Structure formats: structure tokens, C-alpha cells
Amino acid sequence: VPTSKVYCSESLGTLLVVELEAKPSRYEVFLQEWYCAKLVVTTPEGAKIHFPCYQWLDRKKPVVCLRSDKAALRNKETEIALLYQRQQELKARRQEFRWKEYHYGVPYVIDAKTASDLPCEVRFSFIKSIEMKYNSAEALVELEFESLIHCTDTWRSLEELHAVLRYPKYNEYVWKHWDSDEFFGYQFLNGLNPMLIQHCSELPNNFPVTNDMVKSSLGGSCLKTEMKEGNIFLCDYKRLRDFEGNVINNRKQFVAAPLCLLFSTPEKKLIPIAIQLYQEPSQENPIFLPTDSKWDWLLAKIFVRSAEFHEHELNFHLLQTHLLAEVFSVATLRNLPSVHPLFKLLMPHTRYTFQINIMARNLLISGEGIFQKYTAIGGESEVLTFLLRAVSSLTYSCLCLPDNIKERGLEKIPNYYYRDDGLKLWDIIKKFVGGLLSCYYQTDDDVKQDPELQNWISDIFEYGFLKNDKSGIPSSFSTVEELVKFVTMVIFTVSVQHSAVNNGQFDFGGWMPNLPSTLRLPPPKKKGESTEKTIFETLPDVTTTIHGLAVLFLLSTQSTDHYQLGDYKEELFGDDEARRVISKFQEKLQELDEDIKIRNAKLELPYIYLKPINVDNSVTR
């Protein structure tokens, strides 16, 4: 990294603020862009004062005003000049980072249509930009699918599908076990979406499963007994009800809104025991069972997996990680000056979020995006309808993993590695956040009397959760404990939770029958009519398959410009105690990484997605 030195023969006195200005040289007509990492001032006494910058200076912003790396709350400032600097910095930021209503009823986004509308320092790095220039067509080339781009044929067999899907090597375990009941159940705990399953102590009124239907699956027990003992679980895809289905390649598509009942066996396996494909029971909406014909049961499970694709991508992935991460990022940049300890803590967790979300809005969920072309739900209005339903059920407790696990009654279900690893990470992050913030917020009054902090949470409540008191999201903070929990949730959401629902997309979806983005026949209304031919006529055609896989491949691929959780390359904290807390955090993450490695060595299918080395600091893909 190039460095420059400037000397001054006279003492400058006490340094409060340093102003940097980039000017063109005498030989240049235009100002060249200049990225400044930090400024280090050595006093006549030999002391070094660090001024973090990590900003671009260009013609739009030729001047930056820097504070030292010592964090400070607003009510602890003693110099009028420093208060003025805070105010001016936030005034400028609020011009750069503006809220924009994306659609009525869903979280606001940043006011930027393309990456070029963003300030330089929040865009992708050069390396990241080069890697992300792959569009879906280029991914098809890398996957060796380019010859099939326009093929609308039906897949003829699993062997044909397997022969085509040969590079990169998808998870062989998924290919070999995708149609087994045991792996079907496993994915509700440790697959792409471990967030929907919940304990079932009483059947919903619209899911009339009887004991006679499922007794053969319960090993001689009865349904009521197993419910009382906590062994029956439910997955309900009610948010997908009443969608008409897209039209792809001139053919109508279908998506179900299933209910799926599962049983945790004495052998600690989770297996499906009943599936209903529509929400309302009727004679034309049979409850499918493992005792039905092979093809009836497999087709029912395929409809559940396609519903899982939509619920996962739009709710648990897009809304609950990407869109919320953007809300947290905009609120941070608009309300917290760079000297604020919470700004220093959160900035690494905002990295690349704006640009990746702009790409998602433009390329994936727009009117001409991937969802419109290759999924059952289809275009922008249908995506919005689903998001409105998802937002209406979004609560603070569902974002806080310990509360969420308790609410869903999943404290004791065995082999739930997402829960086990996630709770450990939540605890590590919470201790880190508590230790760091307690350096600055020593009493509850410090929290109450911080107007910048209160503006931050107020913005999140208003623009992220649309002033919905029923969500449980706070609109203000009164205690240090409240603050620590919320900031823990923010960091967990943008790092750990995003890793859990994003990084395995190609692992689980690379074998298309396990996660079809659309289905071409409606859910069966009678039993006994499905055949192997029905399965292939129902699954997506060739071109829909390969375009969907290309997107999953891109979203799952880790960038070489990857900052793992706790990797804070930008030196923002100058306080010794804060640095000690950060080092301790990094040590705990390394210890957990090793523990998970040891655990995984004993598993037939290792759970790798919350291994700290695989978790990004922020939503970057």
C-alpha cells in the first residue's frame, strides 16, 4: 500500500480534527480519485495519533474531515468544534444515503437505481466487481450449460439429468438421497431453510390427519401420544396460498401451499408422515401418506420442496436478511457519525450490502428478472404480494434466535445443527457486543441520553418495520441490555443468518428435483394416478432448470474478496479495551470453528454453513 509523508516544523497543538483535500496537480485538468485508508500524526513528543478515513476523495467529495480513532458519544463531547463536526458529517451523509419507498408495505431501500449512484466507498471492490460481472449467461458457460439455453424439452430421466449436471460437482449426498424420507426431513432442520418447522401439539383445523392415517409411520404409537411427548412437527406454507402461477415458455406453472406433518423417531430421525398440498381440505385435496404409491408420495414431496424454494428465497433469504441488512445499513450511515462507537462496530457489517441488493432488485425480482422468467410465482406484483404477507408476520422475536427456537418449540429436537451452531454464535456475538458497548455505555442513562442512537433505532422502526408496534421491534432504547440484544440481532442477521440461508443454495438446489423453482402440472387431486412419467412432466423443463441452477451457483459462490465474521481489516477502534474485546471475539470464533470441525468429522453429511470461517461479516452475495 503506498504511503505519503508530510512534515511540519512547528507544533500543531491539540489535534481535534484533520481535514484532507484532494487537488489536481499542475499537470492534471481533472481530479483523480484517491482512496485514503488512514492518517497517522506523530507529535513532537513521539506519540502517534491515528485518524481512520477509509473513504474515496474525488470530484464529488474532494474534502473529508477526520476524527481520531477514539470513539465518543455525543453527550460526552466537550469541544464545540467536535459537536459541529458530527453535525456536518451527518448532514452530508443524509444527502448521500436517502431512504426510498420500494413498495408500499415492505421495508424501504436506499435511493439508488444502479451501483454508479452509490458513493464509491460502499461499492464493490475491483476484485468483487470483476467476479460479479458474471451474469446468468456467463454462469451457464462455466457450468457447461450453454448448449441448452433455449431447450424447452422435458427431462426424460434422472440419468439424463445427472449426466448434464456434472460441473461443478454438486453435493453427491443430495443426489443420492433427495427422494428419501429421512433426507427430506433432515432439510427442515439443516437445509436451506431451517426456520419454518415448528413443534405441533395440536393439528390445525384445516389439516385433518387421523391416527389411522399415520399409525404405520409411528412405530406402534399413536398421534396424540407422540404430540404430548413433543415428537410431532409441522411445516405450513400458508403464505403461498391462492397464487395462480406464472407462464413460462407458453405453459402455465403451479405452486402449492402445503402442510407437512413430521415425526421425530426414537432413532433421532425426522421423517414426513402426512402431506396436504392445498390449505383447504376437500375430496380433491387428499392427504398423501408414505403408504401411498411410490410416485404419489414422491410427487407430494416435490410440491413441498418447490414451495420451500419460494418461501426460502422470498421470505427467509430476501426479506429477513437482504432487505433488513439494507435497512440497518442506511440507518447506520444516516444517523451515526464515524466517531460513534456503534458506527465503528457496525460498518464492517454493511460491506457491499447496497450493491448486492441493487443487483437483486434489478436482475432477480424486477419485472424482467429471473423470478419473472423461471419461477412459479412470477413477476413483480406476485413477489410483492408474497412479501406483504411475509412482512405482516415479521417480528423481533423471530429475528432473535434464542427467542425463535423457544417460540417454535425446537429446544430438544435432535440433530438440529443449525440451532446448535447458531445459538453458540449468538452467545459469542452477544458477549462481544456487550463487552464493546459497555466501554462507552456504562449506565442506562448513557443510552437514554444518546440522541444519535435514538435516531438510529427510530429510523429502523419507521423505515424497516413501518412503525408496526405489533412487530415487537423497539422504537427507542432505555437500557444497555436492550441495546446489546438489538445490536446482537443486527450482526447475527447480516452475517450468521445470511450464511445459513444463502451459502448452501447450490449444494441443496444443484440437484434440481430437490429444489424445483417451478412445477408444470397442478397438484394431484386423486391418489393412484401418478407415474414416473408424471414426475418428469411436472418438473421444470430443461431451460428453466439450467437458468435456475446458474443463479443458485452465482449466489452460493464465495468471493475471493471474502471477509469472514470477526475479520475487521479496517482499524476503526483506537481504545485499548475495545481492541481487547475484539481480539477475544476472534479467539472465541476460532475455538468454535475447531469444535464444529471435530463434530462434522463424525457426520455423514457435515453441517458447514455456520462454521465461522464460512460466515461473511455482511450480506455480500
N, C-alpha and C positions, 0 to 999 in steps of 0.2 A: 504494500500500500504506500503510495507516495506521500511524503510529508513535507511541510514547509515550515521554516523558522523565521520569526520576526523578532528583532531585538529592540529594546527601549533602554536608553541610558539613565532615565530618571524613574524614580519610584512612582507608581500609579496610585498608591494609597489602597484603601479597602475596595476590592472589586465587587460590585454588586451585579452588574450586567455587562455583557460583551456584545457588541454589535458587529456583525460581519456583513460586508457589502462586496458583491462581485461586480467588477467593472471590466469592460473590454480593454485590451491593451491598445497601444497607439497604432498597431498594425491590423487590428480587427475592427470590422464595421459592426458586427453583432456580438452580443454577449454569449459566450459558450456556457453550456450547462456545467455546473460544478457541484459535486456531491461532497459534503463535508461531514466526516464522522464525528469528530470532536476537536476541541481546542484545549490545549494544556498550557497554563501560565505558570511559569516558575518565578517566584518572588525573589527579591534580593537576599532574603533570609534562607532561600533554598527550598521553601515549601512549594508544592505543586497543587494548583487548583484546576480541577477538570470541569470543562463546560461541554456536556453532551450536545450534539447537534443532530446528526443522522437525518439531514434534510438536503434537498437539492436547492441550489441557488440558480435562478435563470431569469429570463426577461420578465416573467410574470411575478417572480418573487426574488428580486436581486438582493434584498436585505433580510437578515434574520437576527433576532435579538435572543441571546442565550443567557440562561441562568446556570449557576454551578450545579454539580451533581448532588448536592444536599437537598433532600426533599423537604417541603414545608407546606403546612396547611395555611389557608388564607388568614384565619384568625390568629395565627402565630407570627405573621409578618410585622416587622417593626419599622420598616422603611417605606415611606410614601412612594418612592420610585419603584419599589418592588411590587407594591399593590397595583400601581399604574401599568407595569409591565404585564402582570397577569391579565388585567382587563383588556389590554390591547391585543394580547395574544389570542384570547378567546373571541374577541370581536372579529379578528381576521379569520380565525378558524370557522366561525359561523357563516362566513361568506363562502368559504371553500367547501364546507361539508353541510349541505342543506337537506332537510327532510323532503321526501316526495311521497305522495299517496300512490301506492302501486295499484290497488283496487280497494274499493270500499269493503271494510270488514276484515282486512288482513293487515299484517304489520307493514308499517311504512318502510321505504327503502331510501338509499342515497339518491340524490338528484343528479344522476349521470347516466346517459344513454349508452356510452361506449367508454372503453378504458382511457381514451385520449381526453375525456372530460375530467378525469381524476388528477389530483396533484401527483407529481412524479414519485414522491416518497411512499405512496400507498399502492403503486402499480407493481406488476411483476418485475422481478429482476431480469437481466438479459438472458440468463440461463433458463429461467422459468418461462419467459416469453417464447424462446426458441422451442422448448419442449411442447408448449401448449399450442403451437401453430399447427399441430396435427389436428385436422378436422376429422369427421367421421369417415370420409372417403379415404384419407391417408391411413387411418387406422385399419380400414379394410385391406389396404395393400399390405400393411405389416402383418395382419392376421392371415394373409394369403386368401382373401375372400373376393378380390376384385373381379374375378370372372363371374361371380354370382350376383353382382349388384342388382341386375334387372330381372333376375329369375323369380317368377311368381308361382313356381310349381309347389306342389305338396311334397313334403318329405315322404319317401317310400318306406323307410325302415329306420330303426335305431342304428343299424350297422352303417347305413348311408350317412346318417347324421354324425356318427362317430368318426367316420373316415374323413369328413370335411373339417370337423372341429379338431384339428391336430396341432395348431400352433397359435399362441404359446400354450404350453401344456396346462390344461385346466386341472382342477383337483380330481385325481383319479378316484378318490373315495366317493365323491359326489356322483360320478358317472356310474360307479358300480352299485351304489346303494340308494340312488334317488327314488326308486319305486318301493323301497321297503318301509313298513310302518314305523320301525324303530328310528330310521333316519328322518322320516317325515316329522315325527315328534321331537327329535333332537333339535331340529332347526328352530322351533319355537323358543328354545332356551339359549341356543348358542349360534344361531344363524344370523342372517342379515337384520332381522327384526325380533330381538328378544324382549320387546316392550308391550306386546299385545296380550299375551297369555295371562290369565288370572285364575285364582282359585275359585271353584264353583261349589258352593254349599247348597244351592237351590237352582233348579233349572229355570231358565227364562220361560215365560208363558208361551212364547212363540216357538219353542223348541221341545215338542212333546216326546222326548225319548222315554221309553219304558224299560223296566228292568228286564223283561223278556227279550228285548232287542239286543241288549248288551251283555247279558249274563255270561255268554260263552267267552267274552273278552275279559271277564273279571276273575277268571280262575276259581269259580265256585262261590264267589262272594256276591253281594247284591249292591245295587247302585246307591241306595240310601246309606248303607253301611260304609261304603268307600267315601261317600261325601262327608260323613261325620268324621271319618279318620283323616280327612284332608288330602285324599288321593285323586280327586276328580278336578279337572281344569277345563277352562272354556276359552276359545278364541272367537270373537264376534266381529264380523266385518260389516257392521250395520252402516258405516259411513258410505259404503258403496251401493246402497240401495237405490233403485229407480234410475240408474244410468242406462240410457238407451244403447250405447255402444257406438263406436266410431265406424267409418267406412274406409277400408284400406284396399287398394288395388281393386276398386269397384265391388268389394264384398263386405257385407255388414259383419261387424265384430261383436263380441259378447264379453261381459264381465259379470260375475256372480257376486252376491253379498252373503257369503256362507256363515253358518255357525258350525263350529267344530268342537266336539267333546273329546277329551283326552284322559287317559288313565296312567297314573304313575304306579308301575308294577312293583311287587316285592323285590324283583331283581334290579330295581332302580332304573328302569327304562320307562320312557314316556311314549305311549302309543295312542293313536286315534281309535275311538270306538264308535263314533257316530258323526255323520256329516249331513247337514241340510243346506242346500245351495241357494235358496231364497229365504227372505226374512219371514214371510208369512206362510204358515203351514197350510197344506191343502193336499188333495189327492194327486195333483200334478206336481207336487213338490215332495217327493219321497225322502225319507231319511235313509241315507246309504250306510251300509254296515260292512265290517270286514268279512262277514259271512256271505255277502253277495258275490256275484260272479267277479272274476279277476278284473275284467275290463270295466264293469260298473264302478267298482271300488277305486281302481286306478284313475278313472276319469273324474270321479268326485274329488280325489286328492289333487288332481291337476287344476281343477277350478279353484280350489283353495289356494294353491300356490300362485296362480295368476292374480287372485285377489290380494295375496300377500305382496306381489310386485307393486301394485298400485298403492296400497296402504303404506308400505315401507317407503317408496320413493317420494310420495307427496306429503305425507304426514311426518313420519319419524325422521326422514332424511332432509327433505327440503324445508319444511316449516320449522321443525323443532331443533335443527342445527343450523342450516344455512341462513334462513331468514332471521332467526333470533341472533345469530352471530353478527349479522349486519346491523341490527338494532343496537346491540351492545357497543359495536364499534363506532357508529355515528354518535351515539350519546357520549361516549368517552371523548371523542375529538371535539365535540361542541361545548362540553361543559367542564373539562378538566385541563388546566394548563400543564405544561410539561414539567413543572416543578412539583406538581401534586403527587403524593406517593401512590395513589391509585392509578393515575395515568402511567407512571413508571412500571407499575405491576402489570397493567393490562395491555400495554402497547404491543408486546411480543405476541399476544394472543389475538391481535387484529390483523396480523400479517396476511396479505393477499386476499382477504375476505371480500373486499369490494369488487375486485376484478373478476374473481371466480363466480361471484353471484351475478354480475352483469352478463357474463358469458352464459350462465344458466338461463337467465331471463331471455336472452336473445336467441340462443341456439336450442334450448331444450323445451321450454314451456311457452314459447311465443306461438302466434298463430301459424307460423310456418316451421315450427320447431319439431324436434324428434318425437315429442309426445303426440303432437297432431298427426304425424305420419305413421307412427309404428306402435301405438298403444291402444288399448281398448277404450279408454276414457276419451281420448281425443284432444280436442282443441282447447283454447284459452278459456272459454266460458265454462266448460266442463271441469277443467282444472280449478278454476275459481270456485265453482260450486262445492267441489270437494274440500278445498282449503277453508271455505267458510264453515263447513261442518267441523273440520279439524280444529280451527281456532276456537269455536264455541266450547270445545271440551278441553282446551289447553289450560292447565292450572300450574301454580307454583309447585305444588307437591309432586306432580308428575315429572318435573324437571330436577327434583332433588332425589337422588337415587335411594337413600335410606328410607325416605317417606314413600317413594313409589313402590319399592319392594314390599313394604308393610301394607300399603293400600291394596295391592294385588294379591296379598296372601301368599307370597312366594318365599318366605323366610326359610322353609325347611325342605323344599323340593330338591332332590339330589342331583348332582352333576350339572348344576347351573353355573357354569364357569364365568359367564358374563357378570352375574351377580357377585360371585366371589372376588373376581379381579376388580370389578367396578367399585365395590364397597371399600376395598383396600386403597384404591386410588383416591376415592372421595376423602377418606380419612387422611391420607398423606397430603392432599391439596388443602384440606381444611386446616390442618396443623401449620402448614406453610403460610397460608393466608392470614391465619390468626397471629402467628409469630411476627410476620412482617408488618401487618397493620397496627399491631399493638405498640410498635416502635413510635407511632405517630398519634394514634387514637388511644390515649391512656385512660380516658374516662368516657362515660356515655355522653357527657356534656360536650366533649370534643366532637362527637358525631352530630349531635343536635345543632351545634353552632357552626357547622361547616356548610356554607351556602352552596359551594361548588358541588359538593357531594349530594346535597339535597336536590339540586337542579338535575344532577345526573340520573338519580333514581326516578325523579318526576318525569323526565323525558322518556325513560324506558317504559314507565307505566302508561304514559299517554300515547306514545307512538308505536310501542311494541305490543302492548296489551290493551290498547284502545280504551283506557280508563275503565276497564271491566273489574269492578270490585270482587265479583264472584270468582275471579281467577286466583285470588289469594296473593297476587303479586303486590308487594308493598309500594306505596306511593311516596313514602318518606322513611327515614331511619331514626330510631330513638335510642338504640343501644349498639354497643360494639358487637355483641353477639349476633344481632340481626344483620349487621353489615358483613360480618365474616361469613355467615351462611350464604348470603346472596352472592357475594364475590366468588365463593367456592363453587356455587352453581354455575356462574358465568364461565369460569375457567374450565370446569368439568364439561360443560355443554360443548364448548368450541374445540376442545381437544379430545377428551376421553370418549364422550358420547358420539362425536362425529366419527372417530376412528371405528367405533363398534358398528355403526350402521353404514359406513362407506367402504372401508378398506377390503371387505370380503366380497364385493359385488361380483367380481369376475370369478372368484373361487366357487361361489354358490350358483351364480347365474350363467357361467360359461358353458354349462351343460343345459341347453335351452329348456328341455322338458321339465327341469326342476324349478324354473322361474320364468314362465312364458309371459311376455309383455301384452299379449292379447290372445283371444281364442276365437275360432271362426265358426263354431257351431254353438247353439244355445245350450244351457244346462239341460240334461236329460229330464224328461217328465215321467218316464216309466223305467222300471228296472228290467233287466234282462234283454235289452235291445242293443247294448254297446258291444262293439267288437274291436279287434286290433285296428281295423280299417277306420273305425270311428275316431280312435285316438289320433291318428295322423291327419284325418280331415279336420279335426278340432284344433290341433296345434298350429302355430303361426306358419305361414309359407316361408320359402327359402329367403327371399329378400328381406322380409320383416325380421326374420331370425338374425341374419348377419348384421343388419344395421343396429339392432338392439345390442348384440354382443360387442360391436365396436364401441358403443357408448360405455357399456359396463367396463370394458377393457381400459378406456381412457380414464374413467373416474377412479378406477382401482389402482392405477399405476403410480407408484411413488416417484416424486420428482427427485432428481439429484440435488436439488436446492432444498433439501428437507431439514427442518429444524425440529428435532424431537422434543417432547414435553420436558420442560426444565432447561432447555438449551438456550440461554439468554446471551447471545453473542454481542448485543448492544449493551454497553456498560452504562446503565442509567442510574443506578444507586451508588452513591458515594459514602453512605453511612456504614460504619463497620458492622453494626449489629444487623442491619438489613442484609449485608453481604454474607454474614454468618448464617442467617436463616435460609438464604438461597442455597448455600453450599450444603446445608443439612437436607434440604428438599431434594437436591440432586443425588445425595447419598442414599436416601430412602427409595428413590425411584430405581437406582441401580440394584439395591437389595431386592426389591420386588421383582425386577426383571429376571434376576437369577432364580428367585423362588418359582416363578412361573415356568422358567426353562426346565427346572427339575420336575415340576408337576407334569408338564407337557410330555416329557420323555416317557412317561408311563401311560400315555393316552394313545389309543389307536388313531384318533383324529385330534391332533393338538388344537387348543384354542389360543390363537396367536394375536388376536386383534387388539387386546388391551395390554399386551406386553409393552412396557413403557418405551422401548426403543422403536416400536412401530407406531406410536401415537404422535401425531403432529401437534405442535404448540397451538395451531389455529386451523380454521377451515380454509384449506388451500387447494382442494380438489373435489 
